[in-house]
Amino acid sequence: MSSDKETRGGCFCGTVEIRVTGKPTAMGYCHCQSCREWSAGPVNAFTLWPPAAVTITRGADQVASYSKTERSVRKWCKKCGGHLLTEHPTLGVVDVFAAVIPSFPFEPQVHVNYASAVLRIRDGLPKQKDFPTEMGGSGLSVPE
């Protein structure tokens, strides 16, 4: 077991449990159409982790997945339909949705894909048109 701080969370019914260890590489909000459609909400709160920091500790046989594109593998619980995480193999990170790990201290740093926003959030955080350059985006900021 790692000496890093760990946080546990899981799906809606509790069948699947996830453990994250250490610190995420980024936290924030995504406003892209894909995240909005997947989450059935106007914005998605994300926590990005190195793949080795995310472990399904219970109910792995109850996890289903879907890839709309090669950029993402979305995962959910087969029993309750609760969303769990999205693997981003081309970026080398795993997005564990902030709501899945409610005891983790969510401290958002940025809004991404804000040009696509349907819900404007005026919180003083940086607003990226799409993604930061290190994630293959333009790196351009847009006003709140």
MARSEKE-269302 format. One record per residue: residue number from 0; z, x, y of N, C-alpha, C, O in turn. Coordinates in Angstrom, 2 decimals. Layout:
REM MARSEKE-269302
{r NUM,{Z,X,Y},{Z,X,Y},{Z,X,Y},{Z,X,Y}};
...
***
This chain:
REM MARSEKE-269302
{r 0,{0.00,0.84,-1.18},{0.00,0.00,0.00},{0.00,0.88,1.24},{0.70,1.89,1.29}};
{r 1,{-0.77,0.51,2.21},{-0.88,1.25,3.46},{0.39,1.10,4.28},{1.08,0.08,4.19}};
{r 2,{0.68,2.09,5.09},{1.83,2.00,5.99},{1.44,1.29,7.29},{2.31,1.02,8.12}};
{r 3,{0.14,1.00,7.47},{-0.33,0.27,8.65},{0.21,-1.15,8.62},{0.50,-1.71,7.57}};
{r 4,{0.33,-1.71,9.82},{0.74,-3.10,9.93},{-0.26,-4.00,9.22},{-1.47,-3.80,9.33}};
{r 5,{0.25,-4.97,8.50},{-0.64,-5.91,7.83},{-0.29,-7.33,8.27},{0.85,-7.65,8.60}};
{r 6,{-1.31,-8.17,8.26},{-1.16,-9.58,8.59},{-1.87,-10.37,7.51},{-2.96,-10.00,7.06}};
{r 7,{-1.26,-11.46,7.10},{-1.85,-12.33,6.08},{-2.20,-13.68,6.69},{-1.52,-14.17,7.59}};
{r 8,{-3.25,-14.25,6.17},{-3.69,-15.57,6.59},{-4.48,-16.18,5.46},{-4.47,-15.67,4.34}};
{r 9,{-5.17,-17.26,5.75},{-5.94,-17.86,4.69},{-6.70,-19.09,5.12},{-6.81,-19.41,6.30}};
{r 10,{-7.22,-19.76,4.13},{-8.03,-20.94,4.35},{-7.16,-22.15,4.70},{-5.93,-22.05,4.76}};
{r 11,{-7.81,-23.26,4.94},{-7.17,-24.51,5.34},{-6.16,-25.01,4.31},{-5.09,-25.49,4.68}};
{r 12,{-6.50,-24.91,3.01},{-5.60,-25.43,1.97},{-4.66,-24.37,1.39},{-3.73,-24.71,0.66}};
{r 13,{-4.89,-23.10,1.71},{-4.02,-22.04,1.22},{-4.44,-21.44,-0.11},{-3.77,-20.54,-0.62}};
{r 14,{-5.53,-21.92,-0.69},{-6.01,-21.37,-1.96},{-6.43,-19.91,-1.82},{-6.16,-19.09,-2.70}};
{r 15,{-7.09,-19.59,-0.71},{-7.56,-18.22,-0.47},{-6.65,-17.57,0.56},{-6.38,-18.12,1.62}};
{r 16,{-6.19,-16.37,0.21},{-5.37,-15.59,1.14},{-6.11,-14.31,1.50},{-6.72,-13.67,0.64}};
{r 17,{-6.04,-13.95,2.78},{-6.67,-12.74,3.30},{-5.59,-11.85,3.90},{-4.64,-12.33,4.51}};
{r 18,{-5.77,-10.54,3.72},{-4.88,-9.57,4.35},{-5.73,-8.66,5.22},{-6.76,-8.15,4.78}};
{r 19,{-5.31,-8.47,6.46},{-5.93,-7.48,7.33},{-4.88,-6.41,7.60},{-3.70,-6.70,7.75}};
{r 20,{-5.35,-5.15,7.66},{-4.44,-4.04,7.82},{-4.88,-3.16,8.99},{-6.07,-2.89,9.16}};
{r 21,{-3.92,-2.74,9.77},{-4.22,-1.87,10.91},{-4.57,-2.66,12.14},{-3.98,-3.71,12.41}};
{r 22,{-5.55,-2.15,12.88},{-5.96,-2.78,14.13},{-7.44,-3.13,14.07},{-8.23,-2.40,13.48}};
{r 23,{-7.81,-4.26,14.68},{-9.22,-4.60,14.73},{-9.97,-3.67,15.68},{-9.37,-3.05,16.56}};
{r 24,{-11.27,-3.57,15.48},{-12.09,-2.74,16.38},{-12.40,-3.48,17.67},{-12.67,-2.85,18.69}};
{r 25,{-12.36,-4.81,17.65},{-12.58,-5.62,18.85},{-12.10,-7.04,18.59},{-12.02,-7.50,17.45}};
{r 26,{-11.78,-7.71,19.69},{-11.41,-9.13,19.63},{-12.03,-9.82,20.83},{-12.12,-9.25,21.92}};
{r 27,{-12.45,-11.04,20.63},{-13.02,-11.76,21.76},{-13.55,-13.11,21.33},{-13.11,-13.71,20.35}};
{r 28,{-14.52,-13.58,22.11},{-15.11,-14.89,21.91},{-16.62,-14.76,21.81},{-17.23,-14.04,22.59}};
{r 29,{-17.22,-15.47,20.85},{-18.67,-15.49,20.73},{-19.17,-16.89,21.07},{-18.62,-17.90,20.63}};
{r 30,{-20.23,-16.92,21.87},{-20.81,-18.17,22.35},{-22.21,-18.42,21.78},{-22.89,-19.33,22.24}};
{r 31,{-22.65,-17.63,20.79},{-24.02,-17.79,20.28},{-24.15,-19.13,19.55},{-23.17,-19.70,19.08}};
{r 32,{-25.37,-19.60,19.45},{-25.65,-20.87,18.79},{-25.23,-20.84,17.33},{-24.70,-21.82,16.81}};
{r 33,{-25.47,-19.72,16.66},{-25.13,-19.61,15.25},{-23.62,-19.78,15.03},{-23.21,-20.52,14.14}};
{r 34,{-22.81,-19.10,15.83},{-21.35,-19.23,15.70},{-20.90,-20.64,16.06},{-20.00,-21.19,15.42}};
{r 35,{-21.52,-21.22,17.07},{-21.14,-22.59,17.46},{-21.45,-23.57,16.34},{-20.62,-24.42,16.01}};
{r 36,{-22.63,-23.44,15.74},{-22.98,-24.35,14.64},{-22.08,-24.14,13.44},{-21.64,-25.11,12.82}};
{r 37,{-21.81,-22.88,13.11},{-20.96,-22.59,11.94},{-19.54,-23.09,12.15},{-18.95,-23.68,11.24}};
{r 38,{-18.99,-22.88,13.34},{-17.60,-23.26,13.59},{-17.44,-24.73,13.98},{-16.32,-25.25,14.00}};
{r 39,{-18.56,-25.39,14.28},{-18.53,-26.78,14.75},{-17.71,-26.91,16.03},{-17.05,-27.92,16.26}};
{r 40,{-17.77,-25.87,16.85},{-17.06,-25.86,18.12},{-17.89,-25.16,19.18},{-18.91,-24.54,18.87}};
{r 41,{-17.46,-25.25,20.43},{-18.24,-24.66,21.51},{-18.12,-23.14,21.64},{-18.89,-22.52,22.38}};
{r 42,{-17.16,-22.54,20.94},{-16.94,-21.10,21.02},{-16.18,-20.67,19.77},{-15.43,-21.46,19.19}};
{r 43,{-16.36,-19.41,19.35},{-15.67,-18.89,18.17},{-14.84,-17.67,18.56},{-15.36,-16.73,19.15}};
{r 44,{-13.55,-17.68,18.23},{-12.67,-16.54,18.48},{-12.78,-15.58,17.30},{-12.56,-15.96,16.15}};
{r 45,{-13.14,-14.32,17.61},{-13.36,-13.34,16.54},{-12.39,-12.18,16.61},{-11.88,-11.82,17.67}};
{r 46,{-12.14,-11.59,15.44},{-11.46,-10.30,15.32},{-12.33,-9.47,14.39},{-12.58,-9.86,13.25}};
{r 47,{-12.79,-8.33,14.85},{-13.68,-7.47,14.06},{-12.88,-6.33,13.44},{-12.10,-5.67,14.12}};
{r 48,{-13.09,-6.11,12.16},{-12.34,-5.13,11.38},{-13.28,-4.22,10.60},{-14.39,-4.64,10.25}};
{r 49,{-12.86,-2.99,10.34},{-13.60,-2.18,9.37},{-13.50,-2.89,8.01},{-12.45,-3.44,7.69}};
{r 50,{-14.55,-2.88,7.21},{-14.50,-3.58,5.92},{-13.31,-3.19,5.04},{-12.77,-4.05,4.35}};
{r 51,{-12.90,-1.94,5.06},{-11.78,-1.50,4.22},{-10.44,-2.10,4.66},{-9.48,-2.05,3.90}};
{r 52,{-10.37,-2.65,5.86},{-9.13,-3.23,6.38},{-8.95,-4.70,5.99},{-7.92,-5.29,6.29}};
{r 53,{-9.95,-5.28,5.34},{-9.91,-6.71,4.99},{-9.92,-6.86,3.47},{-10.80,-6.34,2.79}};
{r 54,{-8.93,-7.58,2.95},{-8.82,-7.79,1.51},{-8.54,-9.26,1.22},{-7.69,-9.87,1.86}};
{r 55,{-9.26,-9.81,0.27},{-8.92,-11.14,-0.23},{-7.90,-10.92,-1.33},{-8.22,-10.36,-2.38}};
{r 56,{-6.67,-11.36,-1.08},{-5.57,-11.07,-1.99},{-5.27,-12.19,-2.98},{-4.55,-11.99,-3.95}};
{r 57,{-5.84,-13.37,-2.72},{-5.66,-14.48,-3.64},{-6.86,-15.42,-3.50},{-7.35,-15.65,-2.40}};
{r 58,{-7.31,-15.96,-4.62},{-8.36,-16.97,-4.60},{-9.77,-16.45,-4.42},{-10.65,-17.20,-3.99}};
{r 59,{-10.02,-15.18,-4.74},{-11.37,-14.61,-4.57},{-12.42,-15.40,-5.35},{-13.57,-15.47,-4.93}};
{r 60,{-12.03,-15.98,-6.47},{-12.97,-16.77,-7.27},{-13.31,-18.11,-6.59},{-14.22,-18.81,-7.04}};
{r 61,{-12.60,-18.45,-5.55},{-12.84,-19.70,-4.80},{-13.58,-19.46,-3.49},{-13.67,-20.36,-2.66}};
{r 62,{-14.12,-18.25,-3.31},{-14.83,-17.92,-2.07},{-16.34,-18.05,-2.31},{-16.89,-17.46,-3.24}};
{r 63,{-16.98,-18.82,-1.46},{-18.43,-18.98,-1.49},{-19.01,-18.28,-0.27},{-18.31,-18.00,0.70}};
{r 64,{-20.31,-18.00,-0.34},{-20.93,-17.30,0.79},{-22.34,-17.81,1.06},{-22.98,-18.41,0.19}};
{r 65,{-22.80,-17.56,2.28},{-24.13,-17.97,2.71},{-24.64,-16.96,3.73},{-23.91,-16.57,4.64}};
{r 66,{-25.89,-16.55,3.58},{-26.52,-15.63,4.52},{-27.72,-16.32,5.16},{-28.74,-16.53,4.51}};
{r 67,{-27.59,-16.66,6.43},{-28.71,-17.23,7.17},{-29.72,-16.13,7.50},{-30.93,-16.35,7.49}};
{r 68,{-29.18,-14.93,7.80},{-30.00,-13.75,8.06},{-29.34,-12.55,7.38},{-28.24,-12.67,6.84}};
{r 69,{-30.02,-11.42,7.41},{-29.44,-10.20,6.82},{-28.28,-9.66,7.66},{-27.56,-8.76,7.22}};
{r 70,{-28.09,-10.19,8.85},{-27.04,-9.72,9.75},{-25.67,-10.29,9.45},{-24.66,-9.76,9.93}};
{r 71,{-25.60,-11.37,8.65},{-24.29,-11.98,8.43},{-24.20,-12.63,7.04},{-25.15,-13.20,6.53}};
{r 72,{-23.00,-12.50,6.47},{-22.65,-13.18,5.22},{-21.39,-13.98,5.53},{-20.29,-13.42,5.62}};
{r 73,{-21.55,-15.28,5.68},{-20.44,-16.16,6.05},{-19.73,-16.62,4.77},{-20.37,-16.94,3.77}};
{r 74,{-18.39,-16.63,4.83},{-17.61,-16.97,3.63},{-16.60,-18.06,3.93},{-16.05,-18.14,5.03}};
{r 75,{-16.39,-18.91,2.91},{-15.47,-20.04,3.04},{-14.84,-20.35,1.70},{-15.29,-19.86,0.66}};
{r 76,{-13.81,-21.17,1.73},{-13.12,-21.62,0.52},{-13.89,-22.76,-0.12},{-14.21,-23.74,0.55}};
{r 77,{-14.19,-22.64,-1.41},{-14.90,-23.70,-2.15},{-14.06,-24.97,-2.27},{-14.62,-26.07,-2.33}};
{r 78,{-12.75,-24.83,-2.31},{-11.88,-25.98,-2.52},{-11.77,-26.86,-1.26},{-11.94,-28.07,-1.34}};
{r 79,{-11.49,-26.25,-0.11},{-11.25,-27.04,1.10},{-12.37,-26.92,2.14},{-12.42,-27.70,3.09}};
{r 80,{-13.26,-25.96,1.95},{-14.33,-25.75,2.93},{-13.89,-24.94,4.13},{-14.68,-24.72,5.05}};
{r 81,{-12.65,-24.50,4.14},{-12.13,-23.73,5.27},{-12.86,-22.40,5.44},{-13.01,-21.63,4.49}};
{r 82,{-13.31,-22.16,6.65},{-14.01,-20.91,6.95},{-13.03,-19.75,6.94},{-11.87,-19.90,7.34}};
{r 83,{-13.50,-18.59,6.48},{-12.63,-17.43,6.32},{-13.07,-16.24,7.17},{-12.31,-15.73,7.99}};
{r 84,{-14.31,-15.81,6.96},{-14.76,-14.58,7.61},{-16.28,-14.51,7.56},{-16.94,-15.27,6.85}};
{r 85,{-16.80,-13.58,8.33},{-18.22,-13.25,8.26},{-18.36,-11.75,8.13},{-17.86,-11.00,8.98}};
{r 86,{-19.03,-11.30,7.08},{-19.35,-9.87,6.94},{-20.61,-9.60,7.75},{-21.58,-10.37,7.69}};
{r 87,{-20.61,-8.52,8.50},{-21.78,-8.10,9.28},{-22.21,-6.72,8.77},{-21.85,-5.70,9.36}};
{r 88,{-22.97,-6.69,7.66},{-23.31,-5.40,7.03},{-24.10,-4.46,7.94},{-23.93,-3.25,7.84}};
{r 89,{-24.96,-4.98,8.81},{-25.75,-4.10,9.67},{-24.91,-3.49,10.78},{-25.29,-2.47,11.36}};
{r 90,{-23.76,-4.10,11.07},{-22.87,-3.58,12.11},{-21.67,-2.82,11.52},{-20.97,-2.12,12.24}};
{r 91,{-21.45,-2.97,10.22},{-20.33,-2.28,9.58},{-18.97,-2.85,9.93},{-17.98,-2.12,9.97}};
{r 92,{-18.91,-4.17,10.19},{-17.64,-4.82,10.51},{-17.54,-6.16,9.78},{-18.54,-6.72,9.33}};
{r 93,{-16.32,-6.65,9.69},{-16.04,-7.97,9.14},{-15.32,-8.76,10.23},{-14.33,-8.31,10.79}};
{r 94,{-15.84,-9.95,10.51},{-15.22,-10.85,11.49},{-14.29,-11.79,10.74},{-14.75,-12.68,10.03}};
{r 95,{-13.00,-11.58,10.90},{-12.01,-12.53,10.37},{-11.69,-13.45,11.54},{-11.14,-13.01,12.55}};
{r 96,{-12.03,-14.71,11.40},{-11.85,-15.66,12.49},{-10.38,-15.68,12.90},{-9.49,-15.74,12.05}};
{r 97,{-10.13,-15.64,14.19},{-8.76,-15.55,14.70},{-7.87,-16.67,14.15},{-6.69,-16.43,13.89}};
{r 98,{-8.41,-17.86,13.98},{-7.61,-18.97,13.47},{-7.17,-18.78,12.02},{-6.21,-19.42,11.58}};
{r 99,{-7.85,-17.91,11.29},{-7.52,-17.67,9.88},{-6.27,-16.80,9.76},{-5.58,-16.83,8.73}};
{r 100,{-5.97,-16.02,10.79},{-4.79,-15.14,10.78},{-3.91,-15.51,12.00},{-3.78,-14.72,12.93}};
{r 101,{-3.31,-16.70,11.97},{-2.60,-17.21,13.14},{-1.41,-16.38,13.61},{-1.04,-16.47,14.78}};
{r 102,{-0.81,-15.59,12.74},{0.33,-14.78,13.18},{-0.10,-13.45,13.80},{0.72,-12.71,14.34}};
{r 103,{-1.40,-13.15,13.74},{-1.89,-11.92,14.35},{-1.94,-12.10,15.86},{-2.41,-13.14,16.34}};
{r 104,{-1.47,-11.12,16.63},{-1.48,-11.25,18.10},{-2.90,-11.10,18.66},{-3.36,-9.99,18.93}};
{r 105,{-3.58,-12.22,18.82},{-4.95,-12.25,19.32},{-4.96,-11.90,20.80},{-4.38,-12.60,21.63}};
{r 106,{-5.64,-10.80,21.12},{-5.75,-10.33,22.51},{-7.22,-10.11,22.81},{-7.73,-8.99,22.67}};
{r 107,{-7.93,-11.18,23.23},{-9.37,-11.07,23.46},{-9.69,-10.07,24.56},{-8.96,-9.95,25.54}};
{r 108,{-10.81,-9.36,24.37},{-11.23,-8.33,25.32},{-12.54,-8.67,26.00},{-12.84,-8.11,27.06}};
{r 109,{-13.34,-9.57,25.41},{-14.70,-9.79,25.89},{-15.24,-11.13,25.40},{-14.78,-11.67,24.40}};
{r 110,{-16.21,-11.64,26.13},{-17.02,-12.77,25.67},{-18.40,-12.21,25.37},{-18.97,-11.51,26.21}};
{r 111,{-18.96,-12.50,24.20},{-20.32,-12.07,23.88},{-21.23,-13.29,23.80},{-20.79,-14.41,23.54}};
{r 112,{-22.51,-13.03,24.03},{-23.52,-14.09,24.05},{-23.19,-15.19,25.06},{-23.43,-16.37,24.82}};
{r 113,{-22.63,-14.77,26.19},{-22.20,-15.73,27.21},{-23.39,-16.43,27.87},{-23.23,-17.52,28.41}};
{r 114,{-24.56,-15.83,27.83},{-25.75,-16.49,28.37},{-26.06,-17.77,27.61},{-26.75,-18.65,28.13}};
{r 115,{-25.56,-17.89,26.38},{-25.78,-19.08,25.54},{-24.62,-20.07,25.62},{-24.65,-21.10,24.94}};
{r 116,{-23.62,-19.79,26.43},{-22.40,-20.60,26.45},{-22.68,-22.06,26.82},{-23.47,-22.35,27.72}};
{r 117,{-22.01,-22.96,26.12},{-22.00,-24.37,26.48},{-20.65,-24.77,27.07},{-20.51,-25.85,27.64}};
{r 118,{-19.67,-23.90,26.93},{-18.35,-24.10,27.51},{-18.02,-22.85,28.33},{-17.83,-21.77,27.76}};
{r 119,{-17.97,-22.98,29.62},{-17.64,-21.86,30.49},{-16.14,-21.64,30.49},{-15.37,-22.58,30.65}};
{r 120,{-15.73,-20.39,30.31},{-14.32,-20.03,30.28},{-14.08,-19.02,31.38},{-14.61,-17.91,31.34}};
{r 121,{-13.30,-19.38,32.35},{-13.03,-18.52,33.50},{-11.65,-17.88,33.29},{-10.63,-18.39,33.76}};
{r 122,{-11.65,-16.77,32.59},{-10.40,-16.09,32.24},{-10.35,-14.65,32.73},{-9.39,-13.93,32.44}};
{r 123,{-11.37,-14.22,33.48},{-11.38,-12.86,34.01},{-11.85,-11.79,33.03},{-12.00,-10.63,33.42}};
{r 124,{-12.09,-12.15,31.78},{-12.59,-11.17,30.81},{-14.06,-10.89,31.07},{-14.76,-11.73,31.62}};
{r 125,{-14.54,-9.70,30.68},{-15.97,-9.39,30.82},{-16.82,-10.38,30.02},{-16.45,-10.80,28.93}};
{r 126,{-17.96,-10.72,30.59},{-18.90,-11.65,29.95},{-20.20,-10.90,29.69},{-20.88,-10.50,30.63}};
{r 127,{-20.53,-10.71,28.42},{-21.76,-10.02,28.03},{-22.88,-11.05,27.87},{-22.67,-12.11,27.27}};
{r 128,{-24.05,-10.74,28.40},{-25.21,-11.62,28.24},{-25.45,-11.90,26.77},{-25.60,-13.05,26.35}};
{r 129,{-25.48,-10.83,25.98},{-25.65,-10.93,24.53},{-24.56,-10.07,23.88},{-23.40,-10.48,23.84}};
{r 130,{-24.93,-8.91,23.37},{-23.95,-8.01,22.76},{-23.87,-6.70,23.54},{-24.79,-6.36,24.28}};
{r 131,{-22.76,-5.97,23.39},{-22.70,-4.62,23.94},{-23.78,-3.74,23.31},{-24.24,-4.03,22.20}};
{r 132,{-24.19,-2.69,24.00},{-25.26,-1.82,23.50},{-24.92,-1.22,22.14},{-25.81,-1.06,21.31}};
{r 133,{-23.65,-0.89,21.89},{-23.27,-0.30,20.61},{-23.41,-1.27,19.45},{-23.34,-0.87,18.28}};
{r 134,{-23.61,-2.54,19.76},{-23.84,-3.54,18.72},{-25.29,-4.04,18.73},{-25.61,-5.07,18.14}};
{r 135,{-26.16,-3.30,19.42},{-27.57,-3.63,19.44},{-28.00,-4.60,20.53},{-29.14,-5.06,20.53}};
{r 136,{-27.10,-4.90,21.45},{-27.44,-5.81,22.54},{-27.91,-5.07,23.78},{-28.09,-3.86,23.78}};
{r 137,{-28.10,-5.84,24.83},{-28.58,-5.27,26.10},{-27.45,-4.59,26.86},{-27.71,-3.71,27.69}};
{r 138,{-26.20,-4.99,26.61},{-25.08,-4.44,27.35},{-24.94,-5.03,28.75},{-24.07,-4.63,29.51}};
{r 139,{-25.80,-5.98,29.07},{-25.77,-6.58,30.41},{-24.63,-7.57,30.55},{-24.34,-8.34,29.63}};
{r 140,{-24.00,-7.54,31.71},{-22.95,-8.51,32.03},{-23.53,-9.66,32.79},{-24.55,-9.53,33.47}};
{r 141,{-22.87,-10.81,32.68},{-23.25,-11.99,33.44},{-22.00,-12.51,34.15},{-20.89,-12.24,33.71}};
{r 142,{-22.19,-13.25,35.24},{-21.03,-13.76,35.97},{-20.31,-14.86,35.20},{-20.88,-15.52,34.34}};
{r 143,{-19.02,-15.02,35.54},{-18.24,-16.10,34.94},{-18.84,-17.42,35.33},{-18.33,-18.47,34.92}};
***
